[in-house]
C-alpha cells in the first residue's frame, strides 16, 4: 500500500513538473480612456534560462493572433491584430502578457499558450469593455440646466423690457434682441442634444462647446437690455462684471475638461455656468424692482401735481370771493 502511494506521488510530481502553472485571471476590462490594452498572462513555475527555450502563442476564438518563437527570435502578429506584442525580456520572469492598441482590441475570450522545452500550458482570459461616463450624473445635469436657466432668465428680462419700457427703445433694437436670443437658444439646445450623457467622444466635446462658448452672447444681450431700459449704473456694471467672470471660468473649465478623458475640473466649469445664471437672475430682479420704484415715483409725482393744482384752484376761488 505504501509503495502504491509513493508511486502515485511520483507520477503526480512528474505530471506537475511537466505542466506550466498559470496565475489565473478570469477577465480584464478596458474603457474608452485606455490608449492600450493589456491582457495578462503569468506563468508561476517558469524555469527557462534562455529565451530560445520559449514559444508563446496567443489565440482569439481559436485563431492565432500572435506568435513568438524564441528559438528563431520571431514575433508575428496577425493582420487582424497588427499592434499586438509581448515583451521578450519579461518572458524569462514568466510574464507573457499581450499588449495592443485600443483600436485593435475586441471583446471576447483570449487564450495564452506557453511552451518551455517539453513543458507547456495555457490559460483563458476574457476581455471586457466597461462603460465610463465623461461626467458624473450630477455634473451632467448642472452643465445643461445652468445655461438653459440663464437663457430663460434673459427671456424674462426681454419680457419686462417689452412690457414696461416701451418708450425707451426702438423697434430695430427689439428685433435685434429677439433674433440674437433665438439664435442663442437654438445653439444651446443643439449643444445639449449632442452632449447627451455618455462616454468621452468628439460629439460630446462639441456639444459641451456649443453649451459653454455661446454664453458670451448673454453678456452682450444683458448689456443691451440694461442700456435700453435703465441705463448703466454701478449695480448693472457689477452684474456685467460678475457675468464676464462666470464666462471666463466656464471657458477655462471647458478647455481643461475637453483635453481629459476623465475630467477633474468639472466643478470649475459648473461654477462658471452657475455664476452666469446668477448674473442673469440678478439682472431680472434688478429690472423688476427698479421698474416698480420708477412707477411708484411717477405715481407720487403725479399725485403731488394734482394736489398742487387743486390747492391753486381753491386759493383762486377764495380770492375771487
C-alpha positions as a Python dict, from the first residue, in 0.01 Angstrom:
ca = {
    (1, 'X'): (0, 0, 0),
    (2, 'X'): (282, 236, 88),
    (3, 'X'): (458, 158, -240),
    (4, 'X'): (139, 242, -432),
    (5, 'X'): (105, 576, -259),
    (6, 'X'): (470, 657, -327),
    (7, 'X'): (429, 560, -692),
    (8, 'X'): (122, 784, -726),
    (9, 'X'): (306, 1076, -567),
    (10, 'X'): (596, 1024, -806),
    (11, 'X'): (362, 1020, -1107),
    (12, 'X'): (187, 1332, -976),
    (13, 'X'): (520, 1511, -932),
    (14, 'X'): (633, 1418, -1282),
    (15, 'X'): (300, 1532, -1430),
    (16, 'X'): (301, 1862, -1243),
    (17, 'X'): (660, 1937, -1335),
    (18, 'X'): (570, 1876, -1699),
    (19, 'X'): (292, 2137, -1684),
    (20, 'X'): (324, 2515, -1664),
    (21, 'X'): (112, 2662, -1386),
    (22, 'X'): (-55, 2997, -1454),
    (23, 'X'): (-172, 3272, -1227),
    (24, 'X'): (-542, 3257, -1314),
    (25, 'X'): (-705, 3580, -1430),
    (26, 'X'): (-1066, 3531, -1534),
    (27, 'X'): (-1123, 3867, -1701),
    (28, 'X'): (-977, 4211, -1764),
    (29, 'X'): (-1154, 4536, -1854),
    (30, 'X'): (-1074, 4837, -2068),
    (31, 'X'): (-1253, 5170, -2118),
    (32, 'X'): (-1266, 5445, -2377),
    (33, 'X'): (-994, 5624, -2180),
    (34, 'X'): (-738, 5348, -2242),
    (35, 'X'): (-489, 5403, -2522),
    (36, 'X'): (-353, 5049, -2497),
    (37, 'X'): (-499, 4723, -2371),
    (38, 'X'): (-301, 4462, -2178),
    (39, 'X'): (-426, 4105, -2143),
    (40, 'X'): (-234, 3942, -1856),
    (41, 'X'): (-66, 3602, -1876),
    (42, 'X'): (162, 3498, -1587),
    (43, 'X'): (346, 3165, -1552),
    (44, 'X'): (430, 3079, -1190),
    (45, 'X'): (683, 2798, -1243),
    (46, 'X'): (893, 2924, -1532),
    (47, 'X'): (1239, 2762, -1528),
    (48, 'X'): (1383, 2863, -1866),
    (49, 'X'): (1723, 3028, -1858),
    (50, 'X'): (1734, 3128, -2223),
    (51, 'X'): (1472, 3298, -2439),
    (52, 'X'): (1534, 3041, -2713),
    (53, 'X'): (1367, 2778, -2494),
    (54, 'X'): (1030, 2954, -2508),
    (55, 'X'): (743, 2955, -2753),
    (56, 'X'): (431, 3170, -2697),
    (57, 'X'): (106, 3167, -2889),
    (58, 'X'): (-200, 3388, -2836),
    (59, 'X'): (-538, 3287, -2979),
    (60, 'X'): (-873, 3459, -3020),
    (61, 'X'): (-1175, 3242, -3096),
    (62, 'X'): (-948, 2955, -3196),
    (63, 'X'): (-740, 3158, -3443),
    (64, 'X'): (-377, 3255, -3389),
    (65, 'X'): (-338, 3629, -3341),
    (66, 'X'): (22, 3644, -3217),
    (67, 'X'): (317, 3404, -3219),
    (68, 'X'): (656, 3441, -3054),
    (69, 'X'): (927, 3188, -3140),
    (70, 'X'): (1222, 3227, -2905),
    (71, 'X'): (1441, 2982, -3098),
    (72, 'X'): (1413, 3192, -3414),
    (73, 'X'): (1363, 3528, -3236),
    (74, 'X'): (1047, 3593, -3434),
    (75, 'X'): (740, 3792, -3325),
    (76, 'X'): (449, 3759, -3565),
    (77, 'X'): (117, 3942, -3507),
    (78, 'X'): (-182, 3859, -3726),
    (79, 'X'): (-336, 4103, -3973),
    (80, 'X'): (-644, 4141, -3753),
    (81, 'X'): (-431, 4246, -3453),
    (82, 'X'): (-135, 4431, -3609),
    (83, 'X'): (-41, 4621, -3292),
    (84, 'X'): (-28, 4313, -3066),
    (85, 'X'): (306, 4242, -2900),
    (86, 'X'): (471, 4092, -2593),
    (87, 'X'): (790, 4183, -2408),
    (88, 'X'): (1053, 3911, -2474),
    (89, 'X'): (1271, 4039, -2189),
    (90, 'X'): (991, 3962, -1941),
    (91, 'X'): (926, 3609, -2065),
    (92, 'X'): (1203, 3458, -1852),
    (93, 'X'): (1021, 3604, -1549),
    (94, 'X'): (700, 3427, -1653),
    (95, 'X'): (528, 3732, -1800),
    (96, 'X'): (371, 3665, -2140),
    (97, 'X'): (107, 3941, -2131),
    (98, 'X'): (-25, 4061, -2466),
    (99, 'X'): (-39, 4434, -2538),
    (100, 'X'): (-223, 4604, -2823),
    (101, 'X'): (-370, 4938, -2923),
    (102, 'X'): (-726, 5005, -2814),
    (103, 'X'): (-842, 5021, -3177),
    (104, 'X'): (-742, 4655, -3225),
    (105, 'X'): (-900, 4529, -2903),
    (106, 'X'): (-1204, 4306, -2948),
    (107, 'X'): (-1408, 4182, -2654),
    (108, 'X'): (-1412, 3806, -2609),
    (109, 'X'): (-1201, 3515, -2480),
    (110, 'X'): (-825, 3511, -2545),
    (111, 'X'): (-608, 3202, -2497),
    (112, 'X'): (-245, 3228, -2386),
    (113, 'X'): (-33, 2919, -2470),
    (114, 'X'): (325, 2897, -2341),
    (115, 'X'): (574, 2620, -2422),
    (116, 'X'): (901, 2579, -2235),
    (117, 'X'): (1102, 2295, -2395),
    (118, 'X'): (895, 1987, -2302),
    (119, 'X'): (657, 2171, -2068),
    (120, 'X'): (351, 2361, -2179),
    (121, 'X'): (28, 2510, -2054),
    (122, 'X'): (-249, 2753, -2139),
    (123, 'X'): (-493, 2990, -1973),
    (124, 'X'): (-803, 3174, -2095),
    (125, 'X'): (-874, 3541, -2020),
    (126, 'X'): (-1192, 3727, -2110),
    (127, 'X'): (-1156, 4084, -2233),
    (128, 'X'): (-1447, 4312, -2140),
    (129, 'X'): (-1533, 4672, -2218),
    (130, 'X'): (-1657, 4892, -1935),
    (131, 'X'): (-1876, 5198, -1995),
    (132, 'X'): (-1745, 5513, -1824),
    (133, 'X'): (-1944, 5837, -1835),
    (134, 'X'): (-1744, 6151, -1918),
    (135, 'X'): (-1902, 6346, -1630),
    (136, 'X'): (-2090, 6224, -1326),
    (137, 'X'): (-2473, 6226, -1346),
    (138, 'X'): (-2499, 6532, -1120),
    (139, 'X'): (-2242, 6721, -1326),
    (140, 'X'): (-2425, 6634, -1649),
    (141, 'X'): (-2748, 6777, -1508),
    (142, 'X'): (-2590, 7102, -1385),
    (143, 'X'): (-2394, 7159, -1708),
    (144, 'X'): (-2720, 7152, -1906),
    (145, 'X'): (-2951, 7322, -1654),
    (146, 'X'): (-2744, 7634, -1575),
    (147, 'X'): (-2717, 7765, -1936),
    (148, 'X'): (-3084, 7687, -2006),
    (149, 'X'): (-3183, 7865, -1683),
    (150, 'X'): (-2972, 8166, -1782),
    (151, 'X'): (-3147, 8182, -2121),
    (152, 'X'): (-3491, 8159, -1959),
    (153, 'X'): (-3397, 8446, -1727),
    (154, 'X'): (-3289, 8650, -2030),
    (155, 'X'): (-3629, 8595, -2188),
    (156, 'X'): (-3778, 8714, -1860),
    (157, 'X'): (-3575, 9034, -1892),
    (158, 'X'): (-3687, 9067, -2253),
    (159, 'X'): (-4050, 9036, -2142),
    (160, 'X'): (-4009, 9308, -1878),
    (161, 'X'): (-3837, 9529, -2134),
    (162, 'X'): (-4119, 9499, -2387),
    (163, 'X'): (-4396, 9546, -2130),
    (164, 'X'): (-4262, 9823, -1904),
    (165, 'X'): (-4011, 10019, -2109),
    (166, 'X'): (-4180, 10058, -2448),
    (167, 'X'): (-4080, 10422, -2483),
    (168, 'X'): (-3711, 10357, -2407),
    (169, 'X'): (-3615, 10169, -2724),
    (170, 'X'): (-3674, 10141, -3096),
    (171, 'X'): (-3829, 9855, -3291),
    (172, 'X'): (-3494, 9770, -3452),
    (173, 'X'): (-3332, 9711, -3114),
    (174, 'X'): (-3617, 9483, -3011),
    (175, 'X'): (-3577, 9278, -3328),
    (176, 'X'): (-3202, 9251, -3265),
    (177, 'X'): (-3258, 9118, -2912),
    (178, 'X'): (-3525, 8876, -3035),
    (179, 'X'): (-3311, 8732, -3316),
    (180, 'X'): (-2997, 8707, -3102),
    (181, 'X'): (-3192, 8542, -2820),
    (182, 'X'): (-3348, 8288, -3056),
    (183, 'X'): (-3011, 8203, -3210),
    (184, 'X'): (-2856, 8155, -2867),
    (185, 'X'): (-3146, 7935, -2756),
    (186, 'X'): (-3120, 7713, -3065),
    (187, 'X'): (-2740, 7677, -3034),
    (188, 'X'): (-2757, 7577, -2667),
    (189, 'X'): (-3039, 7328, -2732),
    (190, 'X'): (-2835, 7167, -3012),
    (191, 'X'): (-2535, 7155, -2778),
    (192, 'X'): (-2742, 6990, -2506),
    (193, 'X'): (-2860, 6724, -2754),
    (194, 'X'): (-2503, 6650, -2865),
    (195, 'X'): (-2390, 6645, -2503),
    (196, 'X'): (-2630, 6364, -2412),
    (197, 'X'): (-2453, 6189, -2120),
    (198, 'X'): (-2216, 5924, -2242),
    (199, 'X'): (-1853, 5837, -2287),
    (200, 'X'): (-1587, 6086, -2389),
    (201, 'X'): (-1617, 6147, -2764),
    (202, 'X'): (-1578, 6420, -3024),
    (203, 'X'): (-1957, 6459, -3040),
    (204, 'X'): (-1988, 6513, -2664),
    (205, 'X'): (-1697, 6758, -2667),
    (206, 'X'): (-1859, 6959, -2949),
    (207, 'X'): (-2188, 6961, -2760),
    (208, 'X'): (-2018, 7093, -2447),
    (209, 'X'): (-1851, 7365, -2653),
    (210, 'X'): (-2186, 7471, -2801),
    (211, 'X'): (-2328, 7494, -2450),
    (212, 'X'): (-2046, 7695, -2292),
    (213, 'X'): (-1893, 7926, -2555),
    (214, 'X'): (-2216, 8096, -2678),
    (215, 'X'): (-2294, 8211, -2325),
    (216, 'X'): (-2076, 8510, -2414),
    (217, 'X'): (-2375, 8633, -2616),
    (218, 'X'): (-2569, 8662, -2290),
    (219, 'X'): (-2325, 8929, -2173),
    (220, 'X'): (-2395, 9138, -2483),
    (221, 'X'): (-2770, 9083, -2456),
    (222, 'X'): (-2783, 9179, -2089),
    (223, 'X'): (-2579, 9493, -2162),
    (224, 'X'): (-2823, 9590, -2438),
    (225, 'X'): (-3122, 9529, -2211),
    (226, 'X'): (-2974, 9746, -1936),
    (227, 'X'): (-2891, 10028, -2179),
    (228, 'X'): (-3237, 10021, -2337),
    (229, 'X'): (-3429, 10004, -2009),
    (230, 'X'): (-3233, 10152, -1722),
    (231, 'X'): (-2901, 10285, -1842),
    (232, 'X'): (-2574, 10195, -1677),
    (233, 'X'): (-2533, 10220, -1302),
    (234, 'X'): (-2284, 10084, -1052),
    (235, 'X'): (-2512, 9787, -988),
    (236, 'X'): (-2560, 9697, -1355),
    (237, 'X'): (-2185, 9727, -1411),
    (238, 'X'): (-2124, 9492, -1118),
    (239, 'X'): (-2371, 9241, -1268),
    (240, 'X'): (-2193, 9253, -1605),
    (241, 'X'): (-1852, 9208, -1440),
    (242, 'X'): (-1989, 8908, -1249),
    (243, 'X'): (-2120, 8761, -1574),
    (244, 'X'): (-1786, 8810, -1750),
    (245, 'X'): (-1612, 8636, -1459),
    (246, 'X'): (-1851, 8342, -1487),
    (247, 'X'): (-1789, 8314, -1861),
    (248, 'X'): (-1411, 8319, -1814),
    (249, 'X'): (-1432, 8043, -1551),
    (250, 'X'): (-1657, 7829, -1770),
    (251, 'X'): (-1431, 7866, -2076),
    (252, 'X'): (-1121, 7778, -1873),
    (253, 'X'): (-1305, 7477, -1729),
    (254, 'X'): (-1414, 7377, -2079),
    (255, 'X'): (-1059, 7384, -2214),
    (256, 'X'): (-935, 7172, -1923),
    (257, 'X'): (-1219, 6919, -1947),
    (258, 'X'): (-1203, 6872, -2325),
    (259, 'X'): (-837, 6772, -2301),
    (260, 'X'): (-910, 6497, -2046),
    (261, 'X'): (-1098, 6171, -2082),
    (262, 'X'): (-1178, 6172, -1710),
    (263, 'X'): (-1216, 6543, -1626),
    (264, 'X'): (-1125, 6661, -1279),
    (265, 'X'): (-1207, 7027, -1348),
    (266, 'X'): (-1582, 6976, -1388),
    (267, 'X'): (-1659, 7186, -1076),
    (268, 'X'): (-1471, 7483, -1227),
    (269, 'X'): (-1680, 7462, -1544),
    (270, 'X'): (-2004, 7423, -1349),
    (271, 'X'): (-1924, 7711, -1112),
    (272, 'X'): (-1870, 7940, -1413),
    (273, 'X'): (-2205, 7841, -1565),
    (274, 'X'): (-2371, 7888, -1226),
    (275, 'X'): (-2230, 8241, -1194),
    (276, 'X'): (-2366, 8325, -1541),
    (277, 'X'): (-2713, 8209, -1437),
    (278, 'X'): (-2683, 8406, -1111),
    (279, 'X'): (-2592, 8724, -1302),
    (280, 'X'): (-2898, 8681, -1524),
    (281, 'X'): (-3116, 8633, -1215),
    (282, 'X'): (-2977, 8948, -1052),
    (283, 'X'): (-3039, 9139, -1375),
    (284, 'X'): (-3401, 9022, -1387),
    (285, 'X'): (-3465, 9109, -1021),
    (286, 'X'): (-3297, 9448, -1061),
    (287, 'X'): (-3506, 9536, -1367),
    (288, 'X'): (-3826, 9437, -1193),
    (289, 'X'): (-3750, 9621, -868),
    (290, 'X'): (-3620, 9936, -1035),
    (291, 'X'): (-3917, 9933, -1268),
    (292, 'X'): (-4157, 9924, -972),
    (293, 'X'): (-3965, 10201, -796),
    (294, 'X'): (-3984, 10417, -1106),
    (295, 'X'): (-4359, 10362, -1137),
    (296, 'X'): (-4413, 10445, -769),
    (297, 'X'): (-4207, 10762, -805),
    (298, 'X'): (-4404, 10862, -1112),
    (299, 'X'): (-4734, 10799, -930),
    (300, 'X'): (-4620, 11007, -631),
    (301, 'X'): (-4515, 11293, -858),
    (302, 'X'): (-4845, 11276, -1046),
    (303, 'X'): (-5040, 11284, -717),
    (304, 'X'): (-4832, 11578, -597),
    (305, 'X'): (-4905, 11771, -916),
    (306, 'X'): (-5279, 11704, -885),
    (307, 'X'): (-5278, 11825, -524),
    (308, 'X'): (-5091, 12141, -624),
    (309, 'X'): (-5344, 12213, -896),
    (310, 'X'): (-5632, 12161, -654),
    (311, 'X'): (-5475, 12392, -396),
    (312, 'X'): (-5416, 12661, -655),
    (313, 'X'): (-5776, 12637, -777),
    (314, 'X'): (-5916, 12657, -424),
    (315, 'X'): (-5696, 12957, -343),
    (316, 'X'): (-5805, 13142, -655),
    (317, 'X'): (-6171, 13079, -573),
    (318, 'X'): (-6130, 13221, -222),
    (319, 'X'): (-5956, 13529, -361),
    (320, 'X'): (-6241, 13597, -602),
    (321, 'X'): (-6491, 13576, -316),
}
